[in-house]
Amino acid sequence: MENRDYMIRATAGNAMVRGFAVTSRNLVDEARKIHSLSPICAAALGRLMSGALMMGDMLKGDKDALTINVEGDGPIGGLLVTVNNKGQVKGYVKNNAVVLPNNEAGHLNVGGAVGNGTLTVIRDLGLKDPYVGTIQLLSGEIADDLTCYFVESEQIPSSVGLGVLVNKDFSVMEAGGFIVQLMPGATEDVISKLEQNIQNMKSVTDILRDGKTPEDLLGMALDGLDMEITDKMPVEYHCGCDKDRVERALVLLGKDELKSLAEDGEDIEIKCQFCQKAYTFSPKDLKEMQLRAK
């Protein structure tokens, strides 16, 4: 499949509005394959990854990272996504095999799969402590929840639209979304025009299914506000794990736990939650780690 996943950033209304839009079909389908996701789980994770990518584009530092953790009482259990500002995202769901009847609108019941709970955004900006903001889930449908997060935790009036469309064979047909935000000093005319535009838009999946692009998505949201695209970048599913990183995590278990594992006399296998790659460590490896552990 040709990689056509990318993201754009734009300003409009004399810099009173900023916007982001992404198309992410390939990376969401890659996540679906890695984690063997049911359609509802692919939709939930795909929406969260698309939203996270656009939020990652708001990060300024090269080493900055953003993590979104959704904890709900629905059957999916929870979702976790992490992203940088280079267009690289990874994530997983706790229960990958959720199946529910469609909701009243005939769509995948992501809100029912997620349930009630919290959404937490962790921004690691390289400072001593990361910025952490937590809200109660509004609907579990992800886009509504991120809209609520921006207003409650960051006091930025925003509109978030996200969507994932799944084929009958469970592959991902379309995925993507947009975020538009009002900047300080936005006039009533700009606010009114933006609200009207968004109210008149079809769903993200309907727009993408019609062959539209991120430029088209933002063009509809920012119609009549002199949109100017300021950046465009490719996006991808990227884990970046390696054996050294997994080993460092094992060392954190401490001497006693490593000694106990080594004394079992068997190899242990650690599987990365994000990419499912397996790493094997022998009792000898574990004994060597004890020397570095506390």
Backbone bond lengths (Angstrom), bond angles and torsions (degrees), N, CA, C in turn:
res aa  C-N    CA-C-N  psi(-1)  N-CA   C-N-CA  omega(-1)  CA-C   N-CA-C  phi
1 M - - - 1.458 - - 1.528 109.73 -
2 E 1.306 117.82 127.25 1.461 122.03 179.66 1.530 109.75 -62.52
3 N 1.332 115.78 135.40 1.461 118.83 -179.50 1.522 109.88 -82.08
4 R 1.323 115.82 106.36 1.461 120.20 178.31 1.523 110.78 -114.87
5 D 1.322 117.04 16.89 1.460 120.78 179.94 1.529 109.89 -74.78
6 Y 1.317 116.63 126.58 1.464 119.68 175.29 1.517 109.81 -159.46
7 M 1.326 114.10 169.08 1.457 121.44 -175.93 1.523 109.21 -133.97
8 I 1.343 116.10 145.98 1.462 120.69 175.98 1.524 109.92 -124.98
9 R 1.323 114.31 158.16 1.465 122.57 174.53 1.529 107.11 -127.26
10 A 1.324 116.85 145.42 1.465 119.99 -177.69 1.521 110.84 -150.25
11 T 1.327 115.41 160.86 1.460 121.80 169.99 1.530 107.75 -122.51
12 A 1.326 116.13 161.00 1.465 120.60 -179.78 1.526 108.93 -158.67
13 G 1.346 115.73 168.22 1.460 120.78 176.98 1.514 112.77 58.72
14 N 1.349 116.97 45.61 1.468 120.79 -177.85 1.525 112.14 54.66
15 A 1.342 114.94 46.18 1.466 123.45 177.50 1.531 112.81 66.89
16 M 1.346 117.58 16.24 1.466 119.99 174.99 1.528 111.79 -81.83
17 V 1.342 116.09 -14.01 1.465 121.54 -179.19 1.526 108.77 -133.58
18 R 1.327 116.15 139.79 1.460 119.32 169.36 1.518 108.40 -122.83
19 G 1.330 115.29 150.68 1.456 118.89 -176.83 1.518 111.79 -142.07
20 F 1.329 114.69 154.33 1.457 123.13 177.21 1.528 107.21 -136.04
21 A 1.324 117.03 146.22 1.465 120.21 174.97 1.519 108.81 -148.69
22 V 1.335 115.84 148.72 1.457 120.35 -175.69 1.525 109.93 -144.20
23 T 1.318 115.41 146.03 1.460 121.10 166.38 1.523 106.64 -117.14
24 S 1.331 117.21 129.72 1.472 120.77 -165.15 1.530 113.04 -138.57
25 R 1.309 117.57 27.89 1.469 120.80 -174.71 1.524 112.14 -57.22
26 N 1.330 116.73 -48.09 1.465 119.77 -173.93 1.525 111.97 -64.48
27 L 1.332 116.65 -44.96 1.470 118.69 -176.40 1.524 111.28 -70.83
28 V 1.334 117.26 -32.99 1.463 119.44 176.57 1.529 110.09 -68.93
29 D 1.330 116.60 -38.59 1.465 119.22 177.61 1.525 110.63 -67.63
30 E 1.337 117.26 -34.89 1.463 119.99 176.48 1.530 110.28 -63.84
31 A 1.336 116.63 -42.88 1.469 120.11 176.84 1.514 110.86 -62.49
32 R 1.338 116.14 -39.26 1.474 120.11 178.57 1.527 110.53 -59.26
33 K 1.325 116.72 -43.06 1.468 120.69 -178.82 1.527 111.20 -69.58
34 I 1.337 116.76 -44.72 1.467 121.08 -178.40 1.526 110.95 -58.73
35 H 1.336 115.85 -43.72 1.461 120.61 -173.32 1.528 113.75 -101.05
36 S 1.348 117.72 4.43 1.472 121.86 -178.74 1.532 110.79 50.30
37 L 1.331 115.83 55.67 1.456 121.05 -172.47 1.520 112.78 -82.75
38 S 1.324 115.86 139.63 1.463 120.96 168.37 1.528 108.00 -69.37
39 P 1.337 118.49 163.47 1.473 119.77 -179.36 1.530 114.49 -54.77
40 I 1.351 117.75 -42.49 1.467 119.47 179.47 1.525 110.67 -63.91
41 C 1.315 117.09 -41.68 1.462 120.26 -179.99 1.520 111.21 -67.50
42 A 1.344 116.96 -37.99 1.464 120.03 176.70 1.524 110.49 -63.79
43 A 1.331 116.95 -39.19 1.461 120.81 179.18 1.524 110.94 -66.67
44 A 1.332 116.65 -44.31 1.463 120.37 -179.33 1.523 111.45 -64.11
45 L 1.326 116.44 -50.78 1.460 119.99 -178.71 1.528 110.67 -66.93
46 G 1.331 116.55 -39.00 1.467 120.00 179.48 1.514 112.26 -62.54
47 R 1.327 116.78 -41.85 1.465 119.68 177.38 1.524 110.57 -62.73
48 L 1.346 116.32 -45.59 1.459 119.57 -176.75 1.532 110.92 -66.47
49 M 1.331 117.61 -39.26 1.461 119.95 178.74 1.521 111.13 -66.53
50 S 1.323 117.32 -39.71 1.467 120.32 178.99 1.526 110.62 -63.72
51 G 1.337 116.09 -44.29 1.459 119.38 177.46 1.516 111.97 -63.70
52 A 1.337 116.25 -41.30 1.462 120.51 -179.26 1.526 111.64 -64.41
53 L 1.325 117.34 -38.45 1.464 120.07 178.67 1.521 111.20 -58.42
54 M 1.324 116.84 -43.96 1.460 120.12 -179.77 1.522 111.18 -69.63
55 M 1.323 117.08 -35.79 1.468 119.85 175.72 1.526 110.42 -69.12
56 G 1.325 117.18 -33.57 1.459 120.75 176.00 1.514 112.00 -64.35
57 D 1.341 115.81 -31.00 1.471 119.49 178.63 1.527 111.41 -69.09
58 M 1.327 117.00 -13.46 1.467 120.94 176.63 1.528 111.80 -83.62
59 L 1.351 117.51 -13.94 1.459 121.26 178.52 1.526 110.11 -71.57
60 K 1.312 116.77 146.78 1.465 120.13 -174.89 1.528 113.43 -103.50
61 G 1.320 117.74 -39.19 1.458 120.83 -176.05 1.521 113.39 -81.99
62 D 1.339 116.81 146.68 1.463 121.47 -178.76 1.517 112.75 -62.10
63 K 1.336 117.13 -28.91 1.462 120.36 -178.13 1.530 112.64 -101.57
64 D 1.336 116.54 4.12 1.461 119.96 178.18 1.531 109.75 -66.53
65 A 1.319 115.78 148.16 1.470 120.71 178.35 1.521 108.99 -141.71
66 L 1.312 115.12 154.35 1.460 121.24 -179.88 1.518 108.97 -133.20
67 T 1.322 116.35 133.89 1.463 122.46 177.92 1.522 109.15 -123.92
68 I 1.320 116.22 135.56 1.466 121.14 174.76 1.523 108.00 -118.56
69 N 1.322 115.18 124.64 1.465 121.16 -179.77 1.531 108.65 -118.00
70 V 1.320 116.14 120.68 1.463 121.66 176.94 1.520 108.34 -108.93
71 E 1.323 115.90 120.78 1.463 121.34 178.48 1.528 108.16 -117.47
72 G 1.330 116.61 117.32 1.456 120.20 -178.73 1.513 111.93 -131.06
73 D 1.345 115.57 166.30 1.464 119.54 179.20 1.529 112.34 -94.80
74 G 1.348 116.64 8.57 1.464 120.89 176.33 1.519 111.02 -79.23
75 P 1.323 117.60 174.18 1.468 121.26 -174.61 1.528 114.72 -64.68
76 I 1.338 118.18 -20.33 1.463 119.36 179.63 1.529 111.08 -71.20
77 G 1.344 116.52 -22.30 1.468 120.97 175.39 1.508 113.85 82.91
78 G 1.314 117.49 -49.23 1.457 121.65 -179.13 1.512 111.06 166.96
79 L 1.330 114.78 165.69 1.455 121.88 178.50 1.522 108.00 -137.34
80 L 1.321 116.22 147.81 1.459 120.52 174.51 1.520 109.08 -137.91
81 V 1.330 115.36 132.69 1.463 121.93 -179.43 1.518 108.05 -134.26
82 T 1.321 116.98 139.88 1.460 121.01 174.05 1.517 109.62 -132.02
83 V 1.346 115.83 146.73 1.465 121.36 -170.94 1.522 109.32 -149.14
84 N 1.338 116.56 154.29 1.459 121.40 171.26 1.527 108.84 -114.34
85 N 1.327 117.03 -170.51 1.466 118.34 -179.76 1.528 112.00 -99.38
86 K 1.327 115.32 20.66 1.463 120.96 176.88 1.528 112.10 -106.34
87 G 1.340 115.39 10.62 1.461 118.86 179.33 1.512 113.86 81.38
88 Q 1.331 117.41 22.07 1.467 121.71 -179.74 1.522 109.93 -111.98
89 V 1.326 115.87 130.00 1.460 121.29 -175.53 1.522 109.85 -136.75
90 K 1.343 115.71 151.87 1.464 121.38 174.15 1.519 107.57 -149.27
91 G 1.332 116.67 157.35 1.454 118.80 -178.74 1.514 111.96 -173.06
92 Y 1.338 115.05 172.71 1.459 120.44 176.46 1.518 109.78 -156.49
93 V 1.324 116.05 163.75 1.462 122.03 172.95 1.523 107.88 -115.79
94 K 1.333 116.72 153.70 1.462 119.96 -178.33 1.524 112.09 -72.18
95 N 1.331 117.00 -40.00 1.465 121.46 178.57 1.516 107.70 -121.64
96 N 1.316 116.68 111.74 1.473 121.18 -171.46 1.520 114.10 -89.12
97 A 1.330 118.24 -1.74 1.466 119.61 -169.19 1.530 113.45 -118.98
98 V 1.331 117.19 25.58 1.470 120.53 -177.09 1.531 110.97 -68.71
99 V 1.314 115.41 133.90 1.467 121.88 174.74 1.528 107.78 -132.20
100 L 1.338 116.66 125.51 1.463 122.38 178.66 1.522 109.30 -136.35
101 P 1.331 117.86 155.78 1.471 119.47 172.48 1.533 109.91 -62.03
102 N 1.331 117.01 153.93 1.459 120.82 176.87 1.525 110.50 -60.71
103 N 1.331 116.21 157.29 1.469 120.05 177.64 1.525 110.75 -76.06
104 E 1.326 116.74 -176.45 1.468 120.84 -174.97 1.526 112.58 -62.46
105 A 1.338 116.18 -27.08 1.473 120.18 179.41 1.525 111.99 -83.64
106 G 1.346 116.70 -0.77 1.459 120.13 179.65 1.517 113.85 84.27
107 H 1.333 116.93 13.34 1.458 121.52 -178.25 1.531 110.58 -106.59
108 L 1.348 115.21 166.31 1.460 120.19 177.08 1.531 109.78 -56.94
109 N 1.318 116.23 131.45 1.462 121.50 -173.05 1.533 111.13 -86.19
110 V 1.338 115.21 69.47 1.463 120.22 -179.14 1.528 110.60 -63.71
111 G 1.333 117.26 -41.45 1.461 120.52 179.69 1.516 112.02 -59.32
112 G 1.324 117.12 -40.11 1.462 120.76 178.04 1.514 112.08 -68.41
113 A 1.337 116.73 -33.49 1.465 120.43 179.30 1.520 111.58 -71.59
114 V 1.345 116.66 -34.96 1.464 120.81 -178.81 1.522 110.95 -82.33
115 G 1.326 117.18 -45.16 1.458 121.56 178.89 1.516 113.24 80.16
116 N 1.327 115.60 -158.45 1.464 122.18 179.11 1.528 109.76 -92.92
117 G 1.330 115.70 147.17 1.459 118.46 179.88 1.508 111.62 165.96
118 T 1.333 116.38 -141.02 1.463 121.21 -175.38 1.524 111.86 -131.33
119 L 1.323 114.49 155.18 1.466 122.79 170.83 1.520 106.83 -121.47
120 T 1.324 116.36 124.66 1.458 121.93 -178.70 1.527 109.85 -120.60
121 V 1.329 115.99 129.55 1.461 122.09 176.11 1.520 108.18 -110.30
122 I 1.333 116.08 126.08 1.467 122.32 179.25 1.522 107.82 -116.61
123 R 1.327 115.70 116.56 1.465 121.11 176.98 1.527 108.53 -104.61
124 D 1.334 116.12 115.46 1.463 121.32 176.21 1.524 107.67 -99.29
125 L 1.336 116.06 104.48 1.464 121.80 -175.37 1.529 111.40 -104.59
126 G 1.337 115.97 18.40 1.449 119.77 178.48 1.513 113.84 79.92
127 L 1.318 117.44 8.95 1.460 122.04 177.81 1.526 109.22 -89.04
128 K 1.329 116.51 178.88 1.461 119.97 -178.14 1.521 111.33 -60.62
129 D 1.326 115.27 -44.59 1.463 119.98 179.83 1.524 109.86 -122.56
130 P 1.333 117.83 137.91 1.468 119.67 176.75 1.522 110.91 -73.09
131 Y 1.334 115.55 158.21 1.463 120.15 173.18 1.527 107.98 -82.28
132 V 1.321 116.98 129.89 1.468 121.43 -179.08 1.523 109.46 -126.82
133 G 1.326 116.72 126.17 1.457 121.56 176.01 1.519 110.16 -128.53
134 T 1.331 117.11 131.19 1.459 121.77 -177.84 1.523 110.55 -127.41
135 I 1.333 116.01 136.37 1.465 121.21 174.92 1.532 109.22 -129.97
136 Q 1.313 115.59 162.32 1.462 120.49 170.05 1.531 108.29 -76.69
137 L 1.322 116.60 138.55 1.458 120.01 177.23 1.522 110.46 -60.09
138 L 1.325 115.96 135.59 1.454 120.99 179.27 1.531 110.66 -83.60
139 S 1.358 116.32 -47.23 1.464 119.80 -177.92 1.522 113.41 -137.93
140 G 1.334 116.76 -17.19 1.458 120.00 -173.50 1.509 113.46 79.98
141 E 1.339 116.60 0.52 1.468 120.44 -178.80 1.530 112.01 -85.85
142 I 1.305 117.99 2.08 1.464 128.71 174.85 1.526 113.53 79.45
143 A 1.340 119.31 -57.11 1.466 120.38 -178.02 1.527 110.81 -62.65
144 D 1.335 117.18 -46.50 1.466 121.40 177.33 1.530 110.72 -59.22
145 D 1.319 115.22 -39.57 1.459 120.27 -176.30 1.529 111.37 -69.32
146 L 1.334 117.08 -39.73 1.461 119.83 177.49 1.531 110.87 -69.01
147 T 1.333 117.09 -37.06 1.469 120.26 174.95 1.520 109.71 -58.43
148 C 1.326 115.64 -45.56 1.464 121.86 179.27 1.521 111.00 -64.14
149 Y 1.325 117.42 -39.99 1.465 121.25 179.04 1.529 111.03 -59.24
150 F 1.328 117.15 -47.58 1.466 120.10 -178.17 1.531 111.05 -59.82
151 V 1.319 116.12 -40.85 1.468 119.63 -178.27 1.525 110.73 -71.94
152 E 1.332 117.16 -46.71 1.468 120.89 -174.22 1.530 113.19 -75.39
153 S 1.341 117.01 -44.59 1.462 119.97 -172.28 1.525 113.42 -93.70
154 E 1.333 117.14 -29.16 1.461 119.14 -175.73 1.524 113.00 -118.08
155 Q 1.335 116.46 -2.42 1.470 121.56 179.25 1.530 111.75 53.57
156 I 1.326 116.00 40.25 1.465 121.41 176.97 1.529 108.00 -117.19
157 P 1.339 118.45 108.89 1.472 119.90 176.24 1.529 109.75 -59.19
158 S 1.320 116.44 122.99 1.464 121.57 -172.03 1.516 110.78 -141.17
159 S 1.319 114.91 159.25 1.461 121.10 169.22 1.521 107.57 -131.23
160 V 1.324 115.94 126.41 1.461 121.64 -178.17 1.523 108.76 -117.47
161 G 1.322 116.31 128.21 1.464 121.84 174.48 1.515 109.20 -122.77
162 L 1.337 117.24 127.19 1.463 121.81 -178.28 1.517 109.52 -137.33
163 G 1.324 116.36 150.50 1.458 118.67 177.93 1.509 112.96 -161.30
164 V 1.330 115.78 148.03 1.469 123.14 173.38 1.517 107.18 -136.35
165 L 1.320 116.38 127.41 1.462 121.84 178.68 1.523 108.27 -112.75
166 V 1.341 116.93 126.00 1.455 122.56 -174.53 1.524 110.41 -109.82
167 N 1.338 116.45 134.92 1.464 122.13 176.99 1.526 111.03 -73.48
168 K 1.326 116.13 168.06 1.457 121.20 178.69 1.524 112.10 -63.65
169 D 1.351 117.33 -25.95 1.464 119.98 177.63 1.530 111.73 -88.03
170 F 1.338 116.03 11.96 1.476 124.85 177.60 1.518 113.76 78.50
171 S 1.351 118.64 -6.54 1.462 119.25 175.74 1.523 109.12 -70.69
172 V 1.332 115.99 161.18 1.460 121.16 -176.21 1.531 109.40 -89.86
173 M 1.328 115.81 121.78 1.464 121.25 179.04 1.524 111.35 -82.70
174 E 1.321 116.27 -47.45 1.465 121.74 -179.85 1.526 109.42 -146.63
175 A 1.322 116.00 150.43 1.466 121.11 174.20 1.523 108.33 -158.03
176 G 1.324 115.51 146.46 1.459 119.05 178.23 1.507 111.57 161.31
177 G 1.339 115.48 -164.28 1.451 118.67 179.51 1.514 112.31 169.79
178 F 1.339 114.27 -174.82 1.467 120.48 178.75 1.526 109.68 -145.80
179 I 1.316 115.16 156.44 1.466 123.40 169.76 1.522 107.15 -133.26
180 V 1.322 117.44 126.87 1.459 120.98 171.59 1.522 108.09 -122.54
181 Q 1.331 115.74 140.50 1.457 120.86 -174.17 1.524 110.77 -136.20
182 L 1.329 115.06 140.95 1.458 121.13 175.91 1.522 109.44 -85.33
183 M 1.321 115.84 132.39 1.447 121.14 176.61 1.535 109.88 -91.29
184 P 1.342 117.81 159.78 1.463 119.79 177.96 1.527 111.57 -54.29
185 G 1.332 116.70 137.42 1.461 120.99 179.15 1.510 114.81 90.03
186 A 1.336 117.48 3.75 1.465 119.71 178.66 1.530 110.13 -60.89
187 T 1.328 116.73 133.93 1.463 121.11 -176.85 1.519 111.27 -82.63
188 E 1.322 115.76 162.45 1.463 121.05 179.13 1.522 111.27 -60.98
189 D 1.337 117.93 -35.04 1.465 121.20 179.13 1.521 110.82 -63.27
190 V 1.335 116.07 -44.31 1.467 120.60 179.72 1.528 110.03 -66.32
191 I 1.327 116.82 -44.40 1.466 120.62 179.60 1.522 110.99 -60.42
192 S 1.328 116.36 -45.26 1.462 121.41 -178.80 1.517 111.44 -63.30
193 K 1.332 116.75 -42.81 1.464 120.86 -179.77 1.522 110.65 -65.06
194 L 1.333 116.42 -42.14 1.458 120.70 -179.74 1.525 110.82 -64.19
195 E 1.321 116.63 -45.10 1.467 120.35 178.69 1.519 111.62 -60.14
196 Q 1.322 115.88 -41.85 1.468 120.74 179.80 1.519 110.96 -64.22
197 N 1.330 116.24 -43.94 1.466 120.49 179.80 1.526 111.58 -59.68
198 I 1.324 115.98 -47.86 1.465 120.24 -175.94 1.526 110.99 -67.82
199 Q 1.313 115.63 -36.53 1.463 119.79 178.69 1.532 111.08 -63.42
200 N 1.332 116.95 -31.92 1.461 121.34 -176.92 1.529 113.61 -87.68
201 M 1.332 117.55 -4.99 1.463 120.36 -178.15 1.533 111.52 -77.58
202 K 1.330 115.05 145.50 1.461 120.07 170.45 1.528 108.77 -74.65
203 S 1.320 117.08 176.14 1.460 119.88 178.73 1.527 109.93 -65.54
204 V 1.338 115.57 155.84 1.468 120.49 179.57 1.519 111.31 -56.66
205 T 1.345 117.30 -43.75 1.465 119.45 -177.85 1.524 111.52 -66.76
206 D 1.335 117.79 -37.30 1.468 119.99 177.24 1.522 110.69 -64.30
207 I 1.332 116.68 -40.46 1.462 120.75 179.96 1.527 110.79 -65.79
208 L 1.333 117.28 -45.64 1.467 120.71 -179.84 1.530 111.32 -68.00
209 R 1.327 116.57 -35.47 1.469 120.27 179.26 1.526 110.99 -65.67
210 D 1.325 116.06 -25.70 1.464 120.48 176.78 1.523 112.34 -78.58
211 G 1.338 115.97 4.98 1.459 119.78 177.95 1.515 114.16 87.32
212 K 1.309 116.79 13.16 1.461 120.14 -178.27 1.528 111.01 -79.98
213 T 1.330 115.21 162.39 1.458 123.48 -174.45 1.532 110.67 -112.70
214 P 1.337 117.54 171.98 1.461 119.03 172.53 1.534 112.28 -55.72
215 E 1.333 116.13 -37.16 1.463 119.20 176.68 1.524 111.06 -60.06
216 D 1.334 116.22 -40.22 1.466 120.12 178.28 1.527 111.28 -66.79
217 L 1.345 116.40 -41.46 1.464 120.34 179.10 1.530 111.17 -56.78
218 L 1.331 115.71 -50.86 1.455 118.66 179.93 1.524 111.54 -70.46
219 G 1.334 116.09 -32.30 1.463 119.23 177.82 1.521 112.01 -60.79
220 M 1.329 116.38 -35.81 1.462 120.55 177.35 1.530 111.01 -72.56
221 A 1.334 116.38 -44.01 1.468 120.16 -178.35 1.525 111.66 -67.24
222 L 1.330 115.74 -33.98 1.471 120.41 -174.44 1.528 112.09 -109.27
223 D 1.310 116.58 22.62 1.468 121.29 -179.06 1.531 110.85 -56.81
224 G 1.339 115.96 133.30 1.460 120.94 178.12 1.510 114.77 78.70
225 L 1.356 116.99 6.53 1.473 120.16 -177.73 1.527 112.06 -116.22
226 D 1.340 116.58 20.53 1.477 121.68 175.87 1.520 111.95 53.72
227 M 1.333 116.39 60.02 1.464 121.67 -179.89 1.520 111.69 -65.46
228 E 1.316 116.16 137.08 1.462 122.34 174.58 1.519 108.97 -127.34
229 I 1.333 117.47 118.26 1.465 121.56 178.47 1.521 108.77 -76.30
230 T 1.338 116.16 126.49 1.464 121.09 -175.43 1.519 113.86 -109.11
231 D 1.337 117.95 -13.05 1.465 119.57 -179.14 1.523 109.76 -162.57
232 K 1.324 115.11 151.83 1.466 121.55 176.47 1.521 107.10 -147.60
233 M 1.346 117.34 133.48 1.468 120.00 179.00 1.525 110.92 -147.26
234 P 1.344 116.65 149.75 1.465 119.74 174.29 1.523 109.93 -70.88
235 V 1.337 116.98 152.90 1.458 122.01 176.55 1.518 109.12 -127.25
236 E 1.333 116.35 152.29 1.463 119.86 -175.88 1.522 111.20 -155.00
237 Y 1.345 114.70 158.34 1.455 120.86 170.06 1.523 106.38 -82.56
238 H 1.324 116.79 121.46 1.465 120.79 -175.06 1.513 109.14 -144.44
239 C 1.347 116.51 125.04 1.462 119.56 -178.71 1.524 111.75 -93.63
240 G 1.319 117.59 -58.02 1.461 120.19 179.11 1.511 114.71 82.49
241 C 1.331 117.77 10.51 1.471 118.85 178.68 1.529 110.20 -74.59
242 D 1.328 116.88 157.73 1.461 122.37 173.13 1.529 108.82 -153.22
243 K 1.327 115.87 171.63 1.467 119.34 -174.25 1.524 111.60 -65.17
244 D 1.327 117.59 -35.84 1.470 120.26 179.73 1.530 111.00 -62.11
245 R 1.326 115.84 -40.98 1.470 119.78 -178.94 1.531 110.74 -66.41
246 V 1.333 116.24 -40.75 1.471 120.25 178.10 1.530 110.12 -65.87
247 E 1.326 115.91 -38.34 1.464 120.13 179.15 1.527 110.81 -63.54
248 R 1.332 117.17 -41.93 1.462 120.26 178.63 1.531 110.88 -61.97
249 A 1.328 115.63 -35.92 1.467 119.25 177.54 1.526 110.66 -67.10
250 L 1.327 116.93 -39.36 1.466 120.45 178.68 1.527 111.36 -64.49
251 V 1.331 117.45 -37.88 1.464 121.23 179.59 1.527 110.59 -58.99
252 L 1.326 116.21 -32.04 1.467 120.88 -179.42 1.531 112.47 -67.52
253 L 1.338 117.31 -13.79 1.464 119.97 177.21 1.527 111.49 -65.19
254 G 1.336 115.87 -26.26 1.464 119.60 178.87 1.521 112.77 99.12
255 K 1.337 115.07 160.56 1.467 121.22 -175.20 1.537 112.80 -59.10
256 D 1.318 116.58 -45.27 1.461 119.86 -174.26 1.528 111.67 -63.31
257 E 1.338 116.16 -45.35 1.464 119.34 -179.13 1.527 110.83 -66.29
258 L 1.330 117.04 -41.28 1.470 120.63 179.04 1.527 110.71 -65.06
259 K 1.349 116.30 -38.55 1.466 119.82 177.92 1.519 110.77 -62.63
260 S 1.325 116.28 -42.51 1.465 120.77 179.45 1.527 111.12 -62.67
261 L 1.342 116.20 -42.29 1.467 120.27 179.28 1.529 110.62 -65.08
262 A 1.333 116.42 -41.53 1.467 120.36 -179.00 1.518 111.35 -65.54
263 E 1.330 116.19 -37.81 1.468 120.14 -177.34 1.520 112.77 -69.50
264 D 1.334 117.30 -17.38 1.472 119.82 175.15 1.516 111.09 -65.60
265 G 1.350 115.78 -22.36 1.462 119.86 174.56 1.513 114.89 76.90
266 E 1.312 117.62 11.73 1.466 120.35 -179.25 1.528 110.54 -123.86
267 D 1.341 114.12 152.96 1.459 118.96 174.13 1.528 109.08 -62.88
268 I 1.328 116.15 147.84 1.461 119.41 171.75 1.526 109.02 -114.16
269 E 1.302 115.58 146.95 1.469 120.92 179.90 1.524 108.78 -116.69
270 I 1.317 115.96 127.34 1.458 122.48 177.47 1.529 107.58 -113.30
271 K 1.314 115.29 125.91 1.472 119.70 -178.12 1.525 109.08 -108.31
272 C 1.329 116.74 130.67 1.461 121.46 178.89 1.531 109.46 -67.30
273 Q 1.334 116.45 129.90 1.463 120.21 -178.90 1.526 112.26 -67.29
274 F 1.323 116.31 -26.68 1.467 119.56 -174.09 1.527 113.51 -86.80
275 C 1.346 117.46 -35.61 1.476 118.82 -176.11 1.525 113.40 -123.39
276 Q 1.335 117.00 -3.91 1.471 123.69 178.55 1.524 113.92 67.37
277 K 1.346 117.11 11.30 1.471 119.32 175.89 1.517 109.02 -70.12
278 A 1.338 116.77 137.24 1.463 121.56 -176.69 1.525 110.88 -101.66
279 Y 1.325 115.80 137.80 1.458 122.52 177.13 1.521 108.63 -121.90
280 T 1.333 116.65 131.66 1.464 121.83 -176.32 1.524 110.51 -109.68
281 F 1.344 115.64 135.67 1.461 121.86 178.64 1.529 108.85 -127.14
282 S 1.328 115.73 131.57 1.469 121.56 -178.99 1.532 109.81 -85.89
283 P 1.350 117.36 165.02 1.471 119.87 174.48 1.529 112.14 -54.86
284 K 1.341 116.54 -35.00 1.472 120.54 177.83 1.528 109.96 -63.52
285 D 1.344 116.16 -43.94 1.466 119.86 177.74 1.529 110.69 -58.61
286 L 1.318 115.54 -42.72 1.462 120.70 -177.28 1.529 111.53 -66.05
287 K 1.339 115.96 -37.69 1.465 119.41 177.76 1.520 110.98 -65.69
288 E 1.336 117.09 -37.86 1.464 120.57 178.17 1.527 110.80 -66.37
289 M 1.332 116.28 -34.43 1.467 120.49 179.52 1.535 110.77 -67.21
290 Q 1.333 115.96 -32.08 1.467 119.46 179.92 1.532 111.87 -57.08
291 L 1.327 116.49 -31.62 1.457 121.38 -178.57 1.521 111.68 -66.14
292 R 1.340 115.58 -25.41 1.474 120.07 -178.50 1.522 112.03 -100.50
293 A 1.323 116.29 -8.85 1.468 119.73 -175.83 1.519 111.31 -87.10
294 K 1.327 115.49 162.15 1.469 121.30 178.15 1.524 110.58 -99.26
